[in-house]
């Protein structure tokens, strides 16, 4: 999720101060991604460093209004005009947890999968209820929230399907065939053992 690009796109609508940007981000994402004010100001400072925003007027209450630059407007057009590149990371915690669990002796990986499925289904139920609360699609804030919630629902559904697939796949394997003993090969790198003097 690009907080940086989102804040820049909001500033393309007009100057804002930090707390105002946070409130606008919340309105436009259905408050599904809470940001703290420190994150907002750190991002604004980096955007300023990169020449995409600049400090503008200060109101009577001391709020500094941030304004987008021409380079910032071009950056927003590029961001909105290009597809999001999904990371093909293998660092998904659940995938790594299940891969390790499936190879450890004495671990009931089926139980691990069932616990995760229960949690995923509970999350799916909560999200489905939240989507029901976003019934008025004519309200822009409710529409924004429902778009984000829909994305989370589809991700939770995909996760439960994947867990079902894993359970079937692992159920076809003999349990002992999946276990990995510690390797006896010595790693080529690492800290050498200290030799007694």
C-alpha positions in Angstrom: 0.0 0.0 0.0 1.5 3.3 -1.0 0.8 5.8 1.7 3.2 8.2 -0.1 1.3 8.0 -3.4 -2.1 8.2 -1.7 -1.2 11.4 0.2 0.3 12.9 -2.9 -3.0 12.2 -4.8 -5.0 13.8 -2.0 -2.8 16.9 -2.1 -3.5 17.0 -5.9 -7.0 18.0 -4.8 -5.7 21.0 -2.8 -3.4 22.1 0.0 -3.8 20.3 3.3 -2.1 20.2 6.7 -1.0 17.0 8.4 -4.0 16.1 10.5 -6.3 17.1 7.6 -4.4 14.7 5.3 -4.8 11.9 7.8 -8.6 12.5 8.0 -8.8 12.6 4.2 -6.9 9.4 3.9 -9.3 7.8 6.4 -12.3 9.0 4.5 -11.0 7.7 1.2 -10.0 4.3 2.5 -12.9 3.7 4.9 -10.6 3.9 7.9 -9.3 0.5 7.1 -5.6 1.5 7.2 -5.0 3.7 10.3 -2.1 6.1 10.0 -0.5 8.0 12.8 0.4 11.6 12.4 4.1 10.9 12.7 3.9 8.8 9.6 2.1 11.5 7.8 4.7 14.1 8.6 7.6 11.8 7.9 6.1 11.1 4.5 5.5 14.8 3.8 9.1 15.6 4.6 10.3 12.9 2.2 8.0 14.1 -0.5 9.4 17.6 0.1 12.9 16.3 -0.1 12.0 14.7 -3.5 10.5 17.9 -4.8 7.0 16.6 -5.0 5.4 18.9 -2.4 6.3 22.1 -0.7 5.3 24.0 2.4 2.7 26.6 1.8 0.7 29.0 3.9 0.5 28.8 7.7 -3.0 29.5 9.2 -3.7 31.4 12.4 -3.6 28.1 14.4 -0.1 27.3 13.1 -1.1 24.6 10.6 1.4 24.4 7.8 -0.5 23.7 4.5 1.4 21.4 2.1 1.0 21.9 -1.6 1.8 19.6 -4.5 4.4 20.7 -7.1 4.2 20.2 -10.8 6.5 17.2 -10.4 4.2 15.8 -7.8 1.2 16.2 -10.1 3.1 14.3 -12.8 3.9 11.6 -10.2 0.2 11.2 -9.3 -0.8 10.9 -13.0 1.9 8.2 -13.5 0.7 6.3 -10.3 -2.9 6.4 -11.2 -2.2 5.5 -14.9 -0.1 2.4 -14.1 -1.0 -1.0 -12.7 0.1 -2.1 -9.3 2.9 -4.5 -9.4 2.2 -7.3 -6.9 5.3 -8.5 -5.1 6.0 -12.1 -5.7 7.5 -12.4 -2.2 8.0 -15.7 -0.6 8.0 -14.0 2.8 4.3 -14.6 3.5 4.3 -15.5 7.2 1.5 -18.1 6.9 3.1 -19.8 3.9 6.4 -20.0 5.7 4.8 -21.2 8.9 2.9 -24.0 7.2 6.0 -25.0 5.1 8.1 -25.3 8.2 5.3 -27.1 10.2 4.9 -29.6 7.4 8.5 -30.7 7.6 8.9 -30.9 11.4 8.6 -34.2 13.1 5.8 -34.5 15.6 3.8 -31.5 14.4 0.2 -32.1 13.5 0.2 -29.8 10.4 -3.5 -30.6 9.9 -4.3 -29.1 13.2 -2.3 -26.0 12.4 -4.2 -25.7 9.1 -7.6 -26.2 10.8 -6.8 -23.5 13.5 -5.8 -21.1 10.7 -8.9 -21.9 8.7 -11.1 -21.2 11.8 -9.4 -17.8 12.2 -9.7 -17.0 8.5 -13.4 -17.9 8.4 -14.0 -15.7 11.5 -12.2 -12.8 9.8 -14.3 -13.5 6.6 -17.5 -13.4 8.7 -16.5 -10.1 10.3 -15.6 -8.6 6.9 -18.9 -9.7 5.4 -20.8 -8.0 8.3 -18.7 -4.9 7.7 -19.6 -4.9 4.0 -23.3 -5.0 5.0 -22.8 -1.8 6.9 -21.6 -0.1 3.7 -25.0 -0.4 2.1 -25.3 3.2 0.6 -23.1 3.1 -2.5 -24.2 6.6 -3.3 -22.2 7.9 -0.3 -18.6 8.3 -1.5 -17.1 7.5 1.9 -19.2 4.3 2.2 -18.3 3.4 -1.4 -14.5 3.8 -0.6 -14.9 1.7 2.5 -16.8 -1.0 0.7 -14.1 -1.2 -2.1 -11.4 -1.8 0.5 -13.5 -4.3 2.5 -14.4 -6.2 -0.7 -10.7 -6.6 -1.4 -10.1 -7.9 2.1 -13.0 -10.4 1.6 -11.6 -11.7 -1.6 -8.2 -12.2 0.0 -9.8 -14.0 3.0 -11.8 -16.3 0.6 -8.6 -17.0 -1.3 -6.8 -17.9 1.9 -9.5 -20.4 3.0 -9.4 -22.0 -0.5 -5.6 -22.3 -0.3 -5.9 -23.8 3.2 -8.4 -26.4 1.8 -6.0 -27.2 -1.0 -3.1 -27.6 1.4 -5.1 -29.9 3.7 -6.0 -32.1 0.7 -2.5 -32.1 -0.7 -0.8 -32.9 2.6 -3.4 -35.5 3.4 -2.2 -37.4 0.3 1.3 -37.7 1.6 2.5 -40.2 4.2 3.4 -38.1 7.3 7.0 -39.5 7.6 7.7 -38.6 3.9 7.3 -34.9 4.7 9.6 -34.7 7.7 13.1 -33.3 7.3 15.9 -34.2 9.7 18.5 -31.6 10.4 21.1 -31.7 7.7 24.6 -33.0 8.6 26.2 -30.9 5.8 28.2 -28.0 7.3 27.3 -24.6 5.9 30.1 -23.1 3.9 29.7 -19.7 5.5 29.3 -18.7 9.1 31.3 -17.9 12.2 34.1 -20.3 12.7 34.3 -22.1 16.0 36.8 -20.7 18.5 39.7 -22.9 19.1 41.0 -23.2 22.7 44.3 -21.3 23.2 
